[in-house]
Amino acid sequence: MDHPPADPHESPGNRIAEAILHFLGKVPETELTESRTPAQCARTIANGAAVKAATAAGAFALPPGPLGWLTILPELATVWKIQGQMVADIAGAYGKQTALSREQMIYCLFRHAAAQAVRDLVVRVGERYLVRKVSTRVLETVAKKVGLKVTQHAVGKGVARWMPVIGALGVGAYAYYDTAQVAKTAIELFESEIETEEEPPKGPPPLPIGAGPATPAE
């Protein structure tokens, strides 16, 4: 997976936000079709992805000291790629892969870690979910909020990179847990009825048919 070039003058939060937007530029596809036992299929998908994410994250965390800090963003991008494919596959198991959107993807990936940042994208209403299609500008704002939260956690994880092997085991364990939480959110979403709401257009409402432009009062 290609990554945008890093600007050394950018804050870590902005760099992570850009990485999120870059990842969301193309929602992953899946070859899975609706399963007769979607819940069981989803759990199998989740378990496999959690192991894969833990292995990848642990490998990135092996370099000790300053070198370990340099692997944080590549580690995040790799784990997101694994988790994103998992979300797409779970959507496929529930027969909802064709409706999978970037709003649903960022909600599934970050709801457990940055609930306040993504709360306006997907809203639970009783037994169904309302997905709000938003503009790229709104998505950028959400990504920045998520980026700040992820950065705060990444700084904490970065300390573990000064302890080779032990630190890698801890990072891998967190990636396993993190992926399991993403899977839980995806399963809850896709096993429910999903409705999509378009973002209202900006600016004044359109004039009624036959009405001319308003003229100032004398």
C-alpha positions as MATLAB code, in Angstrom:
seq = 'MDHPPADPHESPGNRIAEAILHFLGKVPETELTESRTPAQCARTIANGAAVKAATAAGAFALPPGPLGWLTILPELATVWKIQGQMVADIAGAYGKQTALSREQMIYCLFRHAAAQAVRDLVVRVGERYLVRKVSTRVLETVAKKVGLKVTQHAVGKGVARWMPVIGALGVGAYAYYDTAQVAKTAIELFESEIETEEEPPKGPPPLPIGAGPATPAE';
ca = [
       0.000    0.000    0.000;
       1.408    3.395   -1.013;
       1.633    6.145    1.556;
       1.652    9.913    0.937;
       5.031   11.560    1.458;
       5.557   12.769    5.012;
       6.078   16.465    5.740;
       8.485   16.798    8.661;
       6.784   20.077    9.671;
       3.355   18.502   10.015;
       2.014   17.441   13.396;
       1.642   13.678   14.000;
      -2.144   14.141   14.240;
      -2.325   15.705   10.778;
      -0.100   13.020    9.297;
      -2.317   10.311   10.749;
      -5.431   12.144    9.491;
      -3.925   12.262    5.985;
      -3.115    8.562    6.199;
      -6.746    7.855    7.174;
      -8.081    9.895    4.242;
      -5.627    8.191    1.894;
      -6.835    4.810    3.116;
     -10.496    5.826    2.687;
      -9.837    6.945   -0.880;
     -10.742    3.447   -2.023;
     -13.056    1.353    0.115;
     -11.835   -2.288    0.119;
     -13.802   -4.812   -1.922;
     -14.632   -8.397   -1.014;
     -15.287  -11.568   -2.950;
     -17.474  -12.959   -0.175;
     -21.201  -13.278   -0.784;
     -24.024  -13.496    1.724;
     -23.559  -16.433    4.084;
     -26.287  -18.705    5.395;
     -24.651  -18.363    8.811;
     -23.324  -14.767    8.724;
     -22.627  -14.474   12.461;
     -20.433  -17.593   12.478;
     -18.725  -16.519    9.254;
     -18.081  -13.041   10.680;
     -16.477  -14.480   13.818;
     -14.162  -16.633   11.702;
     -13.199  -13.600    9.618;
     -12.615  -11.541   12.775;
     -10.413  -14.146   14.436;
      -8.227  -14.514   11.351;
      -7.857  -10.766   10.939;
      -7.026  -10.256   14.630;
      -4.182  -12.784   14.452;
      -2.894  -11.224   11.235;
      -3.007   -7.697   12.701;
      -1.261   -8.798   15.898;
       1.524  -10.470   13.942;
       2.041   -7.456   11.679;
       1.968   -4.899   14.506;
       4.342   -6.951   16.632;
       6.818   -7.182   13.764;
       6.770   -3.395   13.263;
       7.402   -2.873   16.985;
      10.554   -5.021   17.100;
      13.084   -2.281   16.213;
      14.134   -0.710   19.551;
      14.554    2.936   20.485;
      14.263    5.767   17.932;
      13.894    3.317   15.038;
      10.743    2.024   16.704;
       9.128    5.471   16.581;
       9.605    5.566   12.812;
       7.493    2.429   12.403;
       4.357    3.751   14.119;
       2.649    5.210   11.030;
       3.489    2.239    8.768;
       2.218   -0.069   11.518;
      -1.067    1.831   11.761;
      -1.539    1.827    7.990;
      -0.877   -1.911    7.799;
      -3.306   -2.698   10.623;
      -5.967   -0.452    9.058;
      -5.562   -2.286    5.773;
      -6.123   -5.636    7.518;
      -9.055   -4.265    9.483;
     -10.565   -2.582    6.428;
     -10.534   -5.834    4.480;
     -12.067   -7.548    7.488;
     -14.907   -5.000    7.592;
     -15.525   -5.492    3.861;
     -15.560   -9.279    4.282;
     -17.979   -9.061    7.225;
     -20.229   -6.816    5.129;
     -20.073   -9.471    2.411;
     -21.038  -12.211    4.855;
     -24.162  -10.203    5.718;
     -24.891   -9.449    2.042;
     -24.240   -5.708    2.408;
     -20.951   -5.302    0.575;
     -22.466   -3.256   -2.275;
     -23.607   -0.525    0.109;
     -20.317   -0.294    2.015;
     -19.263    3.357    2.158;
     -16.322    5.342    3.489;
     -18.578    6.650    6.290;
     -19.332    3.097    7.394;
     -15.657    2.172    7.124;
     -14.328    4.996    9.303;
     -17.149    4.354   11.796;
     -16.268    0.670   12.104;
     -12.523    1.287   12.357;
     -12.579    4.069   14.950;
     -15.868    4.006   16.895;
     -14.314    2.166   19.848;
     -11.284    4.474   19.985;
     -12.789    7.847   18.971;
     -16.549    7.584   19.459;
     -17.092   11.358   19.703;
     -15.310   11.953   16.396;
     -17.481    9.555   14.365;
     -20.795    9.844   16.209;
     -22.408   12.025   13.514;
     -21.558    9.651   10.656;
     -23.538    6.627   11.825;
     -26.402    6.896   14.305;
     -28.331    4.038   15.859;
     -32.089    4.585   15.819;
     -33.814    1.712   17.599;
     -32.960   -1.497   15.724;
     -31.601    0.236   12.631;
     -28.626    2.424   11.742;
     -28.730    5.729    9.879;
     -25.605    6.387    7.791;
     -25.083   10.018    6.852;
     -23.288   10.587    3.557;
     -21.025   13.585    4.065;
     -18.817   15.778    1.917;
     -15.082   15.317    1.637;
     -14.605   18.434    3.768;
     -16.669   16.990    6.614;
     -14.807   13.696    6.328;
     -11.505   15.587    6.578;
     -12.715   17.208    9.816;
     -13.671   13.804   11.208;
     -10.298   12.355   10.170;
      -8.459   15.153   12.013;
     -10.414   14.459   15.202;
      -9.683   10.754   14.877;
      -6.042   11.557   14.140;
      -5.676   13.420   17.445;
      -7.116   10.482   19.394;
      -4.964    7.948   17.562;
      -1.875   10.113   18.108;
      -2.482   10.228   21.865;
      -2.640    6.460   21.979;
       0.317    6.045   19.611;
       2.509    8.127   21.917;
       1.677    5.746   24.748;
       2.453    2.735   22.585;
       5.689    4.351   21.452;
       7.166    3.957   24.929;
       6.895    0.185   24.529;
       9.189    0.364   21.515;
      12.130    1.004   23.845;
      11.704   -2.547   25.146;
      12.458   -5.034   22.334;
      10.441   -8.266   22.234;
       8.421   -7.414   25.372;
       7.235   -4.196   23.748;
       6.465   -6.030   20.519;
       4.322   -8.551   22.379;
       2.360   -5.729   24.005;
       1.837   -3.914   20.713;
       0.737   -7.150   19.058;
      -1.694   -7.895   21.882;
      -3.253   -4.451   21.545;
      -3.613   -4.866   17.758;
      -5.448   -8.149   18.390;
      -7.801   -6.452   20.863;
      -8.248   -3.409   18.608;
      -9.169   -5.594   15.620;
     -11.647   -7.549   17.721;
     -13.353   -4.274   18.688;
     -13.538   -3.204   15.042;
     -15.116   -6.565   14.193;
     -17.659   -6.172   17.000;
     -18.741   -2.771   15.652;
     -18.946   -4.097   12.082;
     -21.058   -7.091   13.109;
     -23.461   -4.893   15.082;
     -23.785   -2.569   12.085;
     -24.206   -5.100    9.292;
     -26.565   -7.436   11.111;
     -28.978   -4.500   11.443;
     -31.069   -2.600    8.922;
     -29.079    0.267    7.405;
     -30.533    3.451    5.911;
     -28.539    6.146    4.125;
     -29.162    9.870    4.428;
     -27.559   12.320    2.020;
     -25.935   15.428    3.472;
     -28.193   18.466    2.917;
     -26.866   20.908    0.299;
     -25.118   24.068    1.483;
     -26.529   27.517    0.822;
     -30.083   28.899    0.615;
     -32.956   26.536   -0.248;
     -34.023   26.418   -3.929;
     -36.800   28.765   -5.044;
     -40.249   27.279   -5.729;
     -40.992   26.510   -9.372;
     -42.068   29.668  -11.184;
     -40.747   32.014   -8.529;
     -38.283   34.673   -9.488;
     -35.403   36.031   -7.427;
     -36.382   38.049   -4.377;
     -36.283   41.816   -4.749;
     -35.423   44.178   -1.897;
     -38.368   45.925   -0.246;
     -38.666   49.656   -0.912;
];
